[in-house]
């Protein structure tokens, strides 16, 4: 009886094992990403002993197997993989077989005779667990008895910052038409590393068009919009008898067409137009409308008018030669606005200003009348009254400045009684404007003596002192001079950079490049200065002529 029980138990166990075997096999055959531990940042490594031999000559169509040291997967292979000379997607297939990627040419693929082919896999092959892409994976073969062996290299930097650009493409086309960058894949390409440098190998002899692209869409095609581009000034020639070409490309984003995003036209007294980019420098005219004042606030153009119109009128906006638009402003009744509108100042009391600056107040409407008899400026604790000398800003009519010789280290109180100011609508300030501010000590600031030599006297320059990447502290224009020298007094302590723009078109600002016009971005020279300390004189010399 006991033997029969043991025998029955062994039989039951055997059946259970047979039942579980398929599930065990399924788990072994399908890798599961591990959980926990440090993140794997190592890309898949090619196992050359198990892979199809690279750099073959007299190659004929055959499956190409790339074996790896871990499980891999394909990510968008037909966009990531670029083949030179180019092949259509229908002429090859890519698949996964265990730890290998299989690349196969279809029957329709016709390989050129005596040509060197490069299959660039981009970031198509990634590990299964963390999505790390295989590094710069290329398979090279020749259909003839030798591989093309020419190469070129170069550097890609940002046109504004001068910093190296990582993961930018430099592409070579054997089709020389300018339009090829919009609708054709490159014949060869290289990708920059952290240092902005790239190298392209196995190139044939010939003349090529070069084009650099920070490829946001990973399409190897310039889609416009926000993608940054660059290009050499001439075609690139590669020859067995000549040196390997080297290029330095300045990457830039083309200026987008100004475009109105939103507008407010149906409120009396003000017109607001929101654009897709900064609008400073726009010209505004009203050929059949009222007198206007205008203000720029980053990407918003604000226009004020005080005279009611019985008919719609035109507001014409121009920006250089690239943008012109006409807005029809409806005739809006003014009574409701005039009954509720108030003249108010913005900003808080208790601020501090540098001893070489005027105190500034900003209002919600342009100002028209100032009654100084209703304004009082009290000096320090003695409460001594001094003349305020208010002045309206000629560019931004809603700003008021006090052009009084304010004393360093002294606190002031400004009071403007009701009726002391009137805006363009004839509305007075109904409440007393009261502002307290302090003028800082001169010893809290430093002075900069800037000298620039080696300027080209035939060029125009924009000279800027910047803090951070784009905050312009001071700006000067220079033309017809071989050197520049100026003392900048009372700068806040900090780390400053000299930015020198070669202003080719003389418009007083930096202009980006344009591919269709074959215009490079205006050159920018940057040089960081020593730290400017409080109560300190810093001498900075910039020499543009290499020693």
C-alpha positions in Angstrom: 0.0 0.0 0.0 2.8 2.4 0.9 4.7 1.6 -2.3 1.6 2.2 -4.4 1.2 5.7 -2.7 4.8 6.6 -3.4 4.5 5.5 -7.0 1.3 7.5 -7.5 3.0 10.6 -6.0 6.0 10.4 -8.3 3.6 10.1 -11.3 1.7 13.3 -10.1 5.0 15.2 -9.8 6.0 14.2 -13.3 2.7 15.4 -14.7 3.1 18.8 -12.9 6.6 19.2 -14.3 5.5 18.4 -17.8 2.7 21.0 -17.4 5.1 23.7 -16.2 7.9 23.1 -18.8 6.3 25.3 -21.5 6.0 28.2 -19.0 9.6 27.9 -17.8 10.8 27.8 -21.4 8.7 30.9 -22.3 10.3 32.8 -19.5 13.8 31.7 -20.5 13.2 32.7 -24.2 11.8 36.2 -23.4 14.1 38.5 -21.5 12.6 40.6 -18.8 14.3 43.9 -17.8 15.8 43.6 -14.3 14.4 45.7 -11.5 16.4 47.7 -9.0 20.2 48.4 -8.9 22.1 51.1 -10.8 20.9 52.3 -14.2 22.6 50.6 -17.1 24.2 53.3 -19.2 26.4 51.1 -21.4 25.3 50.8 -25.0 25.1 47.4 -26.7 28.5 46.1 -27.8 29.0 44.5 -31.2 30.3 40.9 -31.1 32.6 40.8 -34.2 33.2 37.1 -33.9 29.5 36.3 -34.4 28.8 39.2 -36.9 29.1 39.4 -40.6 32.6 40.6 -41.5 32.8 44.4 -41.9 34.8 46.2 -44.6 34.3 43.6 -47.3 35.2 44.0 -50.9 33.5 42.4 -53.9 30.4 42.3 -51.8 27.3 40.7 -53.3 23.8 40.9 -51.8 23.6 38.8 -48.7 22.0 39.0 -45.2 24.2 41.2 -42.8 24.1 40.0 -39.3 25.1 42.2 -36.4 25.4 40.2 -33.1 25.5 42.0 -29.7 26.4 41.1 -26.2 22.9 41.7 -24.9 19.3 41.7 -26.1 18.5 44.6 -28.4 15.5 46.2 -30.1 14.9 48.4 -33.1 13.7 52.0 -32.7 12.4 53.7 -35.9 14.9 51.9 -38.1 13.7 53.3 -41.4 14.2 56.8 -40.3 17.4 56.2 -38.3 19.2 54.1 -40.8 20.9 56.1 -43.6 22.7 54.3 -46.4 25.2 56.0 -48.8 24.9 55.9 -51.7 21.2 56.2 -50.9 18.7 53.3 -51.2 14.9 53.5 -50.8 13.2 52.0 -47.8 11.6 49.4 -50.1 15.1 48.1 -51.0 16.0 46.7 -47.6 14.5 45.0 -44.5 15.7 45.1 -40.9 14.7 42.6 -38.3 15.6 41.1 -34.9 16.7 37.6 -34.3 17.5 36.9 -30.7 20.6 39.1 -29.8 21.2 40.0 -33.5 20.0 42.6 -36.0 19.6 41.2 -39.5 19.8 43.6 -42.4 18.8 42.2 -45.8 18.6 43.7 -49.3 15.4 43.0 -51.1 15.3 41.7 -54.7 14.5 45.2 -56.0 17.8 46.6 -54.6 20.4 47.2 -57.2 23.8 48.0 -55.8 26.1 50.1 -57.9 29.2 48.6 -59.4 32.6 49.5 -57.9 31.0 51.6 -55.2 31.6 51.8 -51.5 28.5 51.6 -49.4 28.1 52.7 -45.8 25.1 51.7 -43.7 24.8 54.1 -40.8 22.5 52.7 -38.2 22.1 56.0 -36.2 20.3 55.2 -33.0 18.1 52.5 -34.5 19.7 49.7 -32.3 19.1 50.1 -28.6 19.4 47.8 -25.6 16.2 46.3 -24.3 16.4 47.5 -20.7 17.4 51.2 -20.8 17.2 52.2 -24.5 21.0 52.9 -24.8 21.8 53.2 -28.5 24.8 51.4 -30.1 27.6 53.9 -30.6 28.2 55.2 -34.2 27.5 51.8 -35.7 28.5 51.6 -39.4 28.8 48.6 -41.8 31.0 49.3 -44.8 31.4 47.3 -47.9 32.5 47.7 -51.5 30.9 46.1 -54.6 34.3 46.5 -56.3 37.7 45.3 -55.4 38.6 48.3 -53.2 37.1 50.5 -50.6 36.9 54.3 -51.0 39.4 55.7 -48.4 39.1 59.5 -48.4 38.0 61.3 -45.3 37.2 64.8 -44.0 36.6 66.3 -40.6 35.5 69.6 -39.1 34.1 71.5 -36.1 30.5 72.8 -35.6 29.9 75.6 -33.1 26.9 77.7 -32.1 26.9 81.0 -34.0 25.9 83.0 -31.0 27.7 81.4 -28.1 30.7 80.0 -29.9 30.3 76.7 -27.9 30.7 73.3 -29.6 27.5 71.7 -30.7 27.0 68.0 -29.8 25.1 65.5 -32.0 25.0 67.9 -35.0 25.1 66.3 -38.4 27.4 67.3 -41.2 26.2 65.9 -44.5 27.7 65.6 -47.9 25.5 65.4 -51.1 26.6 64.4 -54.6 23.5 66.3 -55.8 24.7 69.9 -55.8 21.3 71.7 -56.1 20.5 73.9 -53.0 17.1 72.2 -52.7 18.6 68.8 -51.9 18.7 69.6 -48.2 14.9 69.9 -48.1 14.0 66.7 -49.9 17.0 64.4 -50.2 19.1 62.2 -47.9 22.8 62.8 -47.8 25.4 60.7 -49.6 27.6 60.7 -46.5 27.3 62.1 -43.0 29.1 62.4 -39.7 27.9 63.3 -36.2 29.6 65.6 -33.7 30.7 64.5 -30.3 30.9 66.6 -27.1 33.7 68.6 -28.5 31.7 69.6 -31.6 34.1 67.7 -33.9 33.1 65.1 -36.6 34.8 62.9 -39.1 33.5 61.2 -42.2 35.4 58.2 -43.6 35.3 56.0 -46.8 34.4 58.9 -49.1 34.9 58.7 -52.9 36.6 61.3 -55.0 34.3 64.0 -56.1 32.7 67.4 -55.5 30.0 67.6 -52.8 27.6 70.1 -51.2 28.1 70.3 -47.4 25.3 71.1 -45.0 25.2 71.0 -41.2 22.0 70.2 -39.3 20.9 69.8 -35.7 18.3 67.3 -36.7 15.4 67.7 -34.3 13.1 65.3 -36.3 15.9 62.8 -37.0 14.9 62.8 -40.6 18.3 63.8 -42.1 16.2 66.5 -44.0 16.0 70.2 -43.1 12.4 70.7 -42.1 12.8 74.4 -41.3 11.2 75.8 -38.2 13.3 75.5 -35.1 16.1 73.4 -36.5 19.6 74.9 -36.5 21.7 74.8 -39.7 25.0 75.8 -41.1 26.9 75.5 -44.4 30.3 76.1 -45.9 30.7 79.0 -48.3 31.8 76.8 -51.2 31.5 73.2 -52.5 33.8 70.6 -51.0 36.3 68.7 -53.3 37.8 65.4 -52.2 40.7 64.1 -54.2 43.3 61.3 -53.8 46.0 63.9 -54.5 44.7 66.7 -52.2 44.7 67.1 -48.4 41.6 66.0 -46.4 39.2 68.9 -46.2 38.5 70.6 -42.9 35.6 72.9 -42.2 34.4 75.1 -39.3 30.7 75.6 -39.4 28.7 78.2 -37.4 25.3 76.7 -36.6 22.3 79.1 -36.5 18.6 79.2 -36.6 17.1 81.1 -39.6 14.9 84.0 -38.7 11.3 83.0 -38.8 8.7 85.1 -40.6 7.1 87.5 -38.1 3.5 86.4 -37.6 0.6 87.8 -35.7 -0.6 85.4 -33.0 -3.4 87.4 -31.4 -4.7 90.9 -31.2 -7.0 93.2 -29.3 -8.5 95.9 -31.6 -12.0 96.5 -30.2 -11.2 98.4 -27.0 -11.0 102.2 -27.1 -7.7 103.8 -26.6 -5.4 100.9 -27.1 -4.4 98.3 -29.7 -2.4 95.2 -28.7 -0.9 92.9 -31.2 0.9 89.7 -30.1 3.6 88.3 -32.4 5.5 85.1 -32.5 8.9 86.8 -31.8 10.3 90.0 -30.2 8.9 93.1 -32.0 11.4 95.9 -31.0 12.2 98.0 -34.0 8.8 97.7 -35.7 7.6 100.8 -37.5 4.0 101.8 -37.0 2.0 104.3 -39.1 -1.6 105.4 -39.3 -2.3 107.0 -42.7 -6.0 107.5 -42.1 -6.2 107.3 -38.3 -5.5 109.3 -35.1 -2.2 110.3 -33.6 -0.6 107.4 -31.7 1.9 106.5 -29.1 3.5 103.0 -29.1 5.4 100.7 -26.8 7.2 97.4 -27.2 7.1 94.7 -24.6 9.0 91.7 -25.8 6.6 90.1 -28.3 3.8 92.6 -27.9 3.2 95.8 -29.7 1.0 98.2 -27.8 -0.4 101.3 -29.6 -2.4 104.0 -27.7 -4.7 106.6 -29.3 -6.9 109.3 -27.6 -9.0 110.6 -30.4 -12.3 108.8 -31.1 -12.8 107.8 -34.7 -16.2 107.7 -36.6 -14.9 105.2 -39.1 -12.5 102.2 -39.0 -8.9 103.2 -39.6 -5.7 101.5 -40.7 -2.7 100.6 -38.6 0.3 99.6 -40.7 3.2 97.7 -39.2 6.6 97.2 -40.8 9.8 95.3 -39.7 12.7 96.0 -42.0 11.9 94.5 -45.4 10.7 91.1 -44.2 7.3 92.0 -42.7 4.4 94.3 -43.5 0.8 94.1 -42.4 -2.2 96.3 -42.2 -4.7 96.0 -39.3 -8.1 97.6 -39.6 -9.1 99.1 -36.2 -12.8 99.5 -35.7 -14.4 102.7 -34.6 -15.0 102.3 -30.9 -17.1 104.4 -28.6 -15.0 106.2 -26.0 -17.6 107.1 -23.3 -17.6 103.9 -21.3 -13.8 103.8 -21.3 -13.4 107.4 -20.1 -15.9 106.8 -17.3 -14.0 103.9 -15.7 -10.3 104.3 -16.7 -7.8 105.3 -14.1 -4.2 106.5 -14.4 -2.0 104.3 -12.2 1.7 103.7 -11.6 3.2 100.2 -11.5 6.1 99.0 -9.4 6.7 98.9 -5.7 8.2 101.5 -3.4 11.5 100.9 -1.5 13.8 100.2 -4.5 17.5 101.1 -4.8 19.2 102.7 -7.9 22.8 103.2 -9.0 24.2 106.7 -8.4 24.4 107.4 -12.1 20.8 106.4 -12.9 17.6 108.4 -13.0 14.7 107.2 -10.9 12.0 105.8 -13.2 8.2 105.4 -12.8 6.0 103.5 -15.2 2.3 104.1 -15.8 -0.5 102.2 -17.4 -1.1 105.0 -20.0 1.1 107.4 -21.9 1.6 110.7 -20.0 0.8 114.1 -21.6 0.9 116.8 -18.8 3.1 117.2 -15.7 2.3 119.8 -13.0 5.5 120.1 -11.0 3.7 122.3 -8.4 2.0 119.2 -7.2 5.2 117.1 -7.1 7.6 117.0 -4.1 10.9 115.2 -3.8 12.1 115.0 -0.1 15.8 114.3 0.5 16.8 111.9 3.4 15.7 112.2 7.0 16.0 116.0 6.9 12.9 116.1 4.8 14.5 118.8 2.6 12.5 119.5 -0.5 14.5 119.5 -3.8 13.3 120.2 -7.3 12.3 116.8 -9.0 12.9 117.8 -12.6 10.6 115.2 -14.2 11.1 114.2 -17.9 9.0 112.0 -20.2 10.6 109.2 -22.1 10.6 110.0 -25.8 10.5 106.3 -26.8 8.3 104.8 -24.1 5.7 107.6 -23.3 4.3 105.8 -20.3 7.6 106.2 -18.4 8.6 109.2 -16.3 12.2 109.9 -15.2 13.5 112.2 -12.4 16.6 114.0 -13.9 17.8 115.5 -10.6 21.4 115.2 -9.4 20.6 112.5 -6.9 23.2 112.0 -4.2 24.9 108.7 -3.5 24.0 107.1 -0.2 20.9 109.2 0.3 17.3 108.1 0.6 14.4 110.0 -1.2 10.7 110.2 -1.0 8.7 111.2 -4.1 5.1 112.4 -3.8 2.8 113.4 -6.7 -0.5 114.8 -5.5 -3.8 114.1 -7.3 -3.8 116.1 -10.6 -0.1 116.2 -10.8 -0.1 114.0 -13.9 -2.5 113.8 -16.9 -2.5 111.0 -19.5 -3.3 111.4 -23.2 -7.0 110.7 -22.4 -7.1 113.7 -20.1 -7.4 111.5 -17.0 -5.5 112.7 -13.9 -4.0 110.6 -11.2 -6.7 110.5 -8.6 -4.6 109.1 -5.8 -1.3 110.4 -4.4 1.7 108.6 -6.0 4.2 108.0 -3.2 7.6 106.3 -3.8 10.6 105.8 -1.5 13.9 104.9 -3.0 17.6 104.9 -2.0 20.6 105.8 -4.1 23.4 103.4 -3.5 27.0 104.3 -2.5 29.6 104.6 -5.3 31.8 102.1 -3.4 29.2 99.4 -4.0 30.1 99.4 -7.7 33.1 98.9 -9.9 34.5 100.6 -13.0 35.5 98.9 -16.3 38.2 100.4 -18.7 37.6 98.5 -21.9 40.1 98.6 -24.8 39.6 96.8 -28.2 42.3 96.7 -30.8 42.5 95.1 -34.2 39.1 96.4 -35.5 38.6 96.6 -39.3 38.0 100.3 -40.1 35.9 99.3 -43.1 33.4 97.4 -40.9 30.6 98.3 -38.5 30.6 96.8 -35.0 28.2 96.4 -32.2 30.1 96.3 -28.9 28.3 94.9 -25.9 29.1 94.2 -22.3 26.9 91.2 -21.3 26.1 89.5 -18.0 25.2 85.8 -18.4 24.4 84.6 -21.9 22.2 87.3 -23.3 21.7 90.1 -20.7 23.1 93.2 -22.4 24.4 95.7 -19.7 26.0 98.2 -22.1 26.1 98.7 -25.8 28.1 100.9 -28.2 28.3 101.2 -32.0 31.7 101.6 -33.7 32.3 102.4 -37.4 35.3 103.5 -39.3 37.7 102.8 -36.4 40.6 100.4 -35.9 40.3 100.5 -32.1 37.8 101.3 -29.3 38.3 102.6 -25.8 35.8 103.7 -23.2 35.4 103.8 -19.4 32.2 102.3 -18.1 31.6 103.6 -14.6 29.5 102.3 -11.7 28.8 98.7 -12.9 27.4 96.2 -10.4 30.0 93.7 -9.3 29.8 90.5 -11.4 31.2 88.4 -14.2 31.0 90.2 -17.6 31.7 89.2 -21.2 32.6 91.4 -24.1 30.5 90.5 -27.2 31.7 92.0 -30.5 29.3 91.7 -33.4 30.5 92.4 -36.9 27.5 94.4 -38.2 27.7 93.6 -41.9 24.4 95.5 -42.8 24.9 98.3 -40.3 21.5 98.0 -38.6 22.9 98.0 -35.1 22.0 94.4 -34.1 23.0 90.8 -34.8 21.5 89.1 -37.8 21.2 85.4 -38.3 22.0 83.6 -41.5 19.9 82.6 -44.4 20.5 79.4 -46.4 18.6 80.4 -49.6 20.4 83.7 -49.8 23.7 82.0 -49.0 24.2 84.5 -46.2 26.2 83.5 -43.1 25.2 84.7 -39.6 27.1 87.9 -38.6 30.3 86.9 -36.8 30.4 87.2 -33.0 33.5 87.4 -31.0 33.3 86.7 -27.2 35.8 87.2 -24.5 35.1 86.7 -20.8 36.6 89.3 -18.4 37.9 88.9 -14.9 35.5 89.3 -12.0 34.5 92.9 -11.5 34.6 93.6 -7.7 33.0 96.4 -5.7 35.1 99.6 -5.4 37.5 98.3 -8.0 38.8 99.4 -11.4 39.1 96.6 -14.0 41.2 97.1 -17.1 40.2 94.8 -20.0 42.0 94.6 -23.3 40.6 92.6 -26.3 43.0 92.1 -29.2 41.4 90.8 -32.4 44.7 90.3 -34.2 46.2 86.9 -33.2 49.7 87.2 -31.7 
